[in-house]
């Protein structure tokens, strides 16, 4: 089966200057997102889309900036610290985040 890829131009906003990058991604990955009209509410649609997106590292890497990825990793690390019983102060010192 032949798969068609498309070149997508992106602005890399993680640097002071905007740099255009070209990344290849399969069109079918975007087509696989559900249509808004298939859901009774936008909230249900967003939840369904997130479930699809969260399964695709390639799409997440394409859609998220390096700052967004860092924020997501930091949030997960903070939650992990809280769940493991660390104090907020200890988490703050380990991750260099404010209280």
DSSP file (Angstrom, degrees, kcal/mol; ACC not computed):
  #  RESIDUE AA STRUCTURE BP1 BP2  ACC     N-H-->O    O-->H-N    N-H-->O    O-->H-N    TCO  KAPPA ALPHA  PHI   PSI    X-CA   Y-CA   Z-CA
    1    1 A X              0   0    0      0, 0.0     2,-0.4     0, 0.0     0, 0.0   0.000 360.0 360.0 360.0 132.8    0.0    0.0    0.0
    2    2 A X        -     0   0    0      2,-0.0     2,-0.5     0, 0.0     0, 0.0  -0.731 360.0-157.5 -90.2 129.5    1.4    3.4   -1.0
    3    3 A X        -     0   0    0     -2,-0.4     2,-0.5    24,-0.0    23,-0.0  -0.908   7.7-143.4-108.8 135.5    1.3    6.2    1.6
    4    4 A X        -     0   0    0     -2,-0.5    23,-1.2     2,-0.0     2,-0.3  -0.846  14.9-162.8 -99.2 127.7    1.4    9.8    0.6
    5    5 A X  E     -A   26   0A   0     -2,-0.5     2,-0.4    21,-0.2    21,-0.2  -0.790   3.5-151.5-105.8 152.3    3.3   12.2    2.8
    6    6 A X  E     -A   25   0A   0     19,-1.8    19,-1.4    -2,-0.3     2,-0.5  -0.960  16.6-124.8-122.4 141.6    3.0   15.9    2.8
    7    7 A X  E     -A   24   0A   0     -2,-0.4     2,-0.5    17,-0.2    17,-0.2  -0.744  27.5-163.6 -82.7 126.0    5.6   18.5    3.7
    8    8 A X  E     -A   23   0A   0     15,-2.2    15,-1.8    -2,-0.5     2,-0.5  -0.952  10.2-141.9-114.7 126.3    4.3   20.8    6.3
    9    9 A X  E     -A   22   0A   0     -2,-0.5     2,-0.3    13,-0.2    13,-0.2  -0.743  24.2-176.2 -89.8 130.9    6.1   24.1    7.0
   10   10 A X  E     -A   21   0A   0     11,-2.4    11,-2.2    -2,-0.5     2,-0.5  -0.924  25.4-128.9-126.2 149.6    6.3   25.1   10.6
   11   11 A X  E     -A   20   0A   0     -2,-0.3     2,-1.1     9,-0.2     9,-0.2  -0.871  19.3-141.6 -94.4 127.4    7.6   28.1   12.5
   12   12 A X  E >   +A   19   0A   0      7,-2.5     3,-0.8    -2,-0.5     7,-0.7  -0.771  24.5 175.4 -90.2  98.7   10.0   27.2   15.2
   13   13 A X  T 3   +     0   0    0     -2,-1.1    -1,-0.2     1,-0.2     5,-0.1   0.382  60.4  88.3 -86.6   4.0    9.0   29.7   17.9
   14   14 A X  T 3  S+     0   0    0      3,-0.0     2,-0.3    -3,-0.0    -1,-0.2   0.576  85.0  60.9 -79.3  -7.3   11.4   28.2   20.5
   15   15 A X  S <  S-     0   0    0     -3,-0.8     4,-0.1     2,-0.3     0, 0.0  -0.736  95.8-109.7-112.8 164.9   14.2   30.4   19.2
   16   16 A X  S    S+     0   0    0     -2,-0.3     2,-0.3     2,-0.1    -1,-0.1   0.853 105.8  49.7 -62.4 -34.7   14.4   34.2   19.1
   17   17 A X  S    S-     0   0    0     -5,-0.0     2,-0.5    -3,-0.0    -2,-0.3  -0.799  95.0-110.1-106.6 149.9   14.1   34.2   15.4
   18   18 A X        -     0   0    0     -2,-0.3     2,-0.4    -4,-0.1    -5,-0.1  -0.657  35.0-172.4 -80.4 124.5   11.4   32.3   13.4
   19   19 A X  E     -A   12   0A   0     -7,-0.7    -7,-2.5    -2,-0.5     2,-0.5  -0.963  18.0-135.1-117.7 132.9   12.9   29.4   11.5
   20   20 A X  E     -A   11   0A   0     -2,-0.4     2,-0.3    -9,-0.2    -9,-0.2  -0.766  24.4-173.9 -90.7 128.4   10.9   27.4    9.0
   21   21 A X  E     -A   10   0A   0    -11,-2.2   -11,-2.4    -2,-0.5     2,-0.5  -0.897  16.5-142.0-117.4 149.5   11.2   23.7    9.2
   22   22 A X  E     +A    9   0A   0     -2,-0.3     2,-0.4   -13,-0.2   -13,-0.2  -0.959  22.0 179.8-111.7 127.7    9.8   21.1    6.9
   23   23 A X  E     -A    8   0A   0    -15,-1.8   -15,-2.2    -2,-0.5     2,-0.5  -0.968  23.0-131.1-126.2 142.6    8.5   17.9    8.5
   24   24 A X  E     +A    7   0A   0     -2,-0.4     2,-0.3   -17,-0.2   -17,-0.2  -0.779  32.2 166.6 -93.3 134.7    7.0   14.9    6.8
   25   25 A X  E     -A    6   0A   0    -19,-1.4   -19,-1.8    -2,-0.5     2,-0.3  -0.995  39.9-107.4-145.9 143.9    3.8   13.6    8.2
   26   26 A X  E >>  -A    5   0A   0     -2,-0.3     3,-1.4   -21,-0.2     4,-0.7  -0.545  21.0-140.7 -72.4 128.5    1.2   11.1    6.8
   27   27 A X  H >> S+     0   0    0    -23,-1.2     4,-2.1    -2,-0.3     3,-0.8   0.827  99.1  67.4 -57.6 -32.7   -2.0   12.9    5.8
   28   28 A X  H 3> S+     0   0    0    -24,-0.3     4,-1.6     1,-0.3    -1,-0.3   0.791  90.2  63.3 -61.9 -27.7   -4.0   10.0    7.2
   29   29 A X  H <4 S+     0   0    0     -3,-1.4    -1,-0.3     1,-0.2     4,-0.2   0.884 109.0  39.8 -65.3 -36.8   -2.9   10.9   10.7
   30   30 A X  H X< S+     0   0    0     -3,-0.8     3,-1.4    -4,-0.7    -2,-0.2   0.870 112.6  55.2 -77.8 -37.1   -4.7   14.2   10.5
   31   31 A X  H 3< S+     0   0    0     -4,-2.1    -2,-0.2     1,-0.3    -1,-0.2   0.785  95.3  69.9 -64.8 -26.4   -7.7   12.7    8.6
   32   32 A X  T 3< S+     0   0    0     -4,-1.6    -1,-0.3    -5,-0.2    -2,-0.2   0.639  74.1 104.3 -69.7 -13.9   -8.1   10.2   11.5
   33   33 A X  S <  S-     0   0    0     -3,-1.4    16,-0.1    -4,-0.2    -3,-0.0  -0.479  81.7-109.4 -67.1 138.9   -9.2   13.0   13.8
   34   34 A X        -     0   0    0     11,-0.2     2,-0.2    -2,-0.1    -1,-0.1  -0.274  30.6-107.1 -69.2 155.5  -13.0   12.9   14.4
   35   35 A X    >   -     0   0    0      1,-0.1     3,-1.4     2,-0.0     4,-0.1  -0.560  17.6-128.3 -80.7 145.6  -15.3   15.5   12.9
   36   36 A X  G >  S+     0   0    0      1,-0.3     3,-1.8    -2,-0.2    -1,-0.1   0.876 107.5  63.2 -59.0 -38.5  -16.9   18.1   15.2
   37   37 A X  G 3  S+     0   0    0      1,-0.3    -1,-0.3     8,-0.0     5,-0.0   0.621  89.0  69.2 -65.0 -13.5  -20.3   17.2   13.7
   38   38 A X  G <  S+     0   0    0     -3,-1.4     2,-0.3     2,-0.0    -1,-0.3   0.488  95.6  65.3 -82.4  -2.8  -20.1   13.6   15.0
   39   39 A X  S <  S-     0   0    0     -3,-1.8     3,-0.0    -4,-0.1     4,-0.0  -0.901  74.6-136.2-125.9 150.0  -20.4   14.8   18.7
   40   40 A X  S    S+     0   0    0     -2,-0.3     2,-0.3     1,-0.1    -1,-0.1   0.799  91.4  25.5 -72.7 -29.5  -23.2   16.5   20.6
   41   41 A X  S  > S-     0   0    0      1,-0.1     4,-1.8    -5,-0.0     5,-0.1  -0.942  72.6-125.0-135.0 157.4  -20.8   19.0   22.3
   42   42 A X  H  > S+     0   0    0     -2,-0.3     4,-2.8     1,-0.2     5,-0.2   0.837 112.4  59.7 -66.1 -33.1  -17.5   20.6   21.5
   43   43 A X  H  > S+     0   0    0      2,-0.2     4,-2.1     1,-0.2    -1,-0.2   0.913 105.3  47.4 -62.7 -43.7  -16.2   19.3   24.8
   44   44 A X  H  > S+     0   0    0      2,-0.2     4,-2.2     1,-0.2    -1,-0.2   0.906 112.7  50.1 -63.2 -41.3  -16.9   15.7   23.8
   45   45 A X  H  X S+     0   0    0     -4,-1.8     4,-2.6     2,-0.2    -2,-0.2   0.922 109.3  50.5 -63.2 -45.2  -15.2   16.3   20.5
   46   46 A X  H  X S+     0   0    0     -4,-2.8     4,-2.6     1,-0.2    -1,-0.2   0.893 110.0  50.9 -60.8 -39.7  -12.1   17.8   22.1
   47   47 A X  H  X S+     0   0    0     -4,-2.1     4,-2.0     2,-0.2    -1,-0.2   0.919 111.3  47.5 -63.6 -43.7  -11.9   14.8   24.5
   48   48 A X  H  X S+     0   0    0     -4,-2.2     4,-1.7     2,-0.2    -2,-0.2   0.896 112.9  49.0 -64.8 -40.8  -12.1   12.4   21.5
   49   49 A X  H  X S+     0   0    0     -4,-2.6     4,-3.0     1,-0.2     5,-0.2   0.914 109.1  52.3 -65.2 -42.7   -9.4   14.4   19.6
   50   50 A X  H  X S+     0   0    0     -4,-2.6     4,-3.0     1,-0.2    -1,-0.2   0.899 106.1  54.4 -61.5 -39.5   -7.1   14.5   22.6
   51   51 A X  H  X S+     0   0    0     -4,-2.0     4,-0.5     2,-0.2    -1,-0.2   0.907 112.8  43.4 -60.4 -40.9   -7.4   10.7   23.0
   52   52 A X  H >< S+     0   0    0     -4,-1.7     3,-0.8     1,-0.2     4,-0.4   0.937 116.4  46.5 -68.2 -47.1   -6.3   10.3   19.3
   53   53 A X  H >< S+     0   0    0     -4,-3.0     3,-1.7     1,-0.2     7,-0.4   0.883 105.6  58.7 -64.5 -39.0   -3.5   12.9   19.6
   54   54 A X  H 3< S+     0   0    0     -4,-3.0    -1,-0.2     1,-0.3    -2,-0.2   0.693 101.5  56.8 -67.9 -16.3   -2.1   11.5   22.8
   55   55 A X  T << S+     0   0    0     -3,-0.8     2,-0.7    -4,-0.5    -1,-0.3   0.571  97.0  71.9 -87.0  -9.8   -1.5    8.2   21.1
   56   56 A X    <>  -     0   0    0     -3,-1.7     4,-2.4    -4,-0.4     5,-0.2  -0.865  53.3-178.6-114.8 101.5    0.6    9.7   18.4
   57   57 A X  H  > S+     0   0    0     -2,-0.7     4,-2.6     1,-0.2     5,-0.2   0.859  87.0  56.7 -61.0 -35.1    4.1   10.9   19.5
   58   58 A X  H  > S+     0   0    0      2,-0.2     4,-1.6     1,-0.2    -1,-0.2   0.931 109.2  43.6 -64.9 -45.8    4.7   12.1   16.0
   59   59 A X  H  > S+     0   0    0      2,-0.2     4,-2.5     1,-0.2     5,-0.2   0.919 113.9  50.4 -66.8 -43.0    1.7   14.4   15.9
   60   60 A X  H  X S+     0   0    0     -4,-2.4     4,-2.2    -7,-0.4    -2,-0.2   0.917 110.2  50.8 -61.0 -41.8    2.3   15.7   19.4
   61   61 A X  H  < S+     0   0    0     -4,-2.6    -1,-0.2     1,-0.2    -2,-0.2   0.844 112.9  46.9 -62.8 -33.5    5.9   16.5   18.5
   62   62 A X  H  < S+     0   0    0     -4,-1.6    -2,-0.2    -5,-0.2    -1,-0.2   0.869 117.3  40.8 -74.6 -38.5    4.7   18.3   15.4
   63   63 A X  H  < S+     0   0    0     -4,-2.5     2,-0.4    -5,-0.1    -2,-0.2   0.726 104.2  71.0 -87.1 -23.3    2.0   20.3   17.2
   64   64 A X  S  < S-     0   0    0     -4,-2.2     2,-0.1    -5,-0.2     0, 0.0  -0.765  72.4-134.2-102.9 140.3    3.7   21.3   20.4
   65   65 A X     >  -     0   0    0     -2,-0.4     4,-2.4     1,-0.1     5,-0.2  -0.372  32.9-104.9 -78.7 167.2    6.6   23.8   20.8
   66   66 A X  H  > S+     0   0    0      1,-0.2     4,-2.2     2,-0.2     5,-0.1   0.851 123.4  53.7 -62.3 -33.1    9.6   22.9   22.9
   67   67 A X  H  > S+     0   0    0      2,-0.2     4,-2.6     1,-0.2    -1,-0.2   0.901 108.2  48.6 -67.7 -40.8    8.3   25.3   25.6
   68   68 A X  H  > S+     0   0    0      2,-0.2     4,-2.3     1,-0.2    -2,-0.2   0.899 111.6  49.8 -65.4 -40.3    4.9   23.5   25.7
   69   69 A X  H  X S+     0   0    0     -4,-2.4     4,-2.5     2,-0.2    -2,-0.2   0.918 111.2  49.3 -63.6 -42.3    6.7   20.1   25.9
   70   70 A X  H  X S+     0   0    0     -4,-2.2     4,-2.8     2,-0.2    -2,-0.2   0.928 110.8  50.1 -61.9 -45.4    8.8   21.4   28.8
   71   71 A X  H  X S+     0   0    0     -4,-2.6     4,-2.4     1,-0.2    -1,-0.2   0.907 111.5  48.7 -59.7 -42.3    5.7   22.7   30.6
   72   72 A X  H  X S+     0   0    0     -4,-2.3     4,-2.2     2,-0.2    -1,-0.2   0.913 112.3  47.8 -65.2 -42.9    3.9   19.4   30.2
   73   73 A X  H  X S+     0   0    0     -4,-2.5     4,-2.4     1,-0.2    -2,-0.2   0.915 112.0  50.3 -63.6 -43.0    7.0   17.4   31.5
   74   74 A X  H  X S+     0   0    0     -4,-2.8     4,-2.5     2,-0.2    -2,-0.2   0.910 109.5  50.5 -63.9 -42.2    7.3   19.8   34.4
   75   75 A X  H  X S+     0   0    0     -4,-2.4     4,-2.4     1,-0.2    -1,-0.2   0.923 111.8  48.0 -60.3 -44.0    3.6   19.4   35.3
   76   76 A X  H  X S+     0   0    0     -4,-2.2     4,-2.4     1,-0.2    -2,-0.2   0.900 111.8  49.7 -64.0 -40.6    3.9   15.6   35.2
   77   77 A X  H  X S+     0   0    0     -4,-2.4     4,-2.1     2,-0.2    -2,-0.2   0.878 110.4  50.4 -66.4 -37.8    7.1   15.7   37.3
   78   78 A X  H  X S+     0   0    0     -4,-2.5     4,-2.4     2,-0.2    -2,-0.2   0.927 111.0  48.2 -65.5 -45.1    5.4   17.9   39.9
   79   79 A X  H  X S+     0   0    0     -4,-2.4     4,-2.8     1,-0.2     5,-0.2   0.915 110.1  52.8 -61.2 -42.4    2.4   15.6   40.1
   80   80 A X  H  X S+     0   0    0     -4,-2.4     4,-2.0     1,-0.2    -1,-0.2   0.913 109.8  48.9 -59.3 -42.9    4.8   12.6   40.5
   81   81 A X  H  <>S+     0   0    0     -4,-2.1     5,-2.4     2,-0.2     4,-0.2   0.907 112.0  47.8 -63.0 -43.1    6.5   14.4   43.4
   82   82 A X  H ><5S+     0   0    0     -4,-2.4     3,-1.5     1,-0.2    -2,-0.2   0.934 112.5  48.6 -63.4 -47.0    3.2   15.2   45.1
   83   83 A X  H 3<5S+     0   0    0     -4,-2.8    -1,-0.2     1,-0.3    -2,-0.2   0.846 107.9  55.2 -63.5 -34.2    1.9   11.7   44.7
   84   84 A X  T 3<5S-     0   0    0     -4,-2.0    -1,-0.3    -5,-0.2    -2,-0.2   0.459 122.0-106.1 -82.0   1.7    5.2   10.2   46.1
   85   85 A X  T < 5 +     0   0    0     -3,-1.5    -3,-0.2     1,-0.3    -2,-0.1   0.568  66.2 150.4  92.5   8.8    4.8   12.4   49.2
   86   86 A X      < -     0   0    0     -5,-2.4    -1,-0.3    -6,-0.2     2,-0.1  -0.420  48.2-111.3 -72.7 150.9    7.5   15.0   48.6
   87   87 A X     >  -     0   0    0      1,-0.1     4,-2.4    -2,-0.1     5,-0.2  -0.425  22.7-115.8 -77.0 158.2    6.9   18.5   50.1
   88   88 A X  H  > S+     0   0    0      1,-0.2     4,-2.6     2,-0.2     5,-0.1   0.881 118.1  53.7 -60.3 -37.9    6.2   21.4   47.8
   89   89 A X  H  > S+     0   0    0      2,-0.2     4,-2.2     1,-0.2    -1,-0.2   0.907 108.6  48.2 -63.9 -42.5    9.4   23.0   49.0
   90   90 A X  H  > S+     0   0    0      2,-0.2     4,-2.5     1,-0.2    -2,-0.2   0.913 112.7  48.2 -64.6 -43.4   11.4   19.8   48.0
   91   91 A X  H  X S+     0   0    0     -4,-2.4     4,-2.6     1,-0.2     5,-0.2   0.921 110.2  53.0 -61.8 -43.6    9.7   19.7   44.6
   92   92 A X  H  X>S+     0   0    0     -4,-2.6     5,-1.3     1,-0.2     4,-1.2   0.904 111.7  45.1 -59.0 -43.7   10.5   23.4   44.1
   93   93 A X  H  <5S+     0   0    0     -4,-2.2    -1,-0.2     2,-0.2    -2,-0.2   0.898 115.1  47.1 -68.7 -40.8   14.2   22.9   44.9
   94   94 A X  H  <5S+     0   0    0     -4,-2.5    -2,-0.2     1,-0.2    -1,-0.2   0.884 124.0  30.8 -68.6 -38.8   14.5   19.8   42.7
   95   95 A X  H  <5S-     0   0    0     -4,-2.6    -1,-0.2    -5,-0.2    -2,-0.2   0.456 102.2-122.9-102.5  -2.5   12.7   21.1   39.7
   96   96 A X  T  <5 +     0   0    0     -4,-1.2     2,-0.3    -5,-0.2    -3,-0.2   0.937  64.6 137.1  57.8  49.0   13.6   24.8   40.0
   97   97 A X      < -     0   0    0     -5,-1.3    -1,-0.2    -6,-0.2    -2,-0.1  -0.876  56.4-104.5-120.1 156.7   10.0   25.9   40.1
   98   98 A X              0   0    0     -2,-0.3    -3,-0.0     1,-0.1    -1,-0.0  -0.382 360.0 360.0 -78.2 159.5    8.4   28.5   42.4
   99   99 A X              0   0    0     -2,-0.1    -1,-0.1    -7,-0.0   -10,-0.0   0.470 360.0 360.0 -75.7 360.0    6.1   27.5   45.2
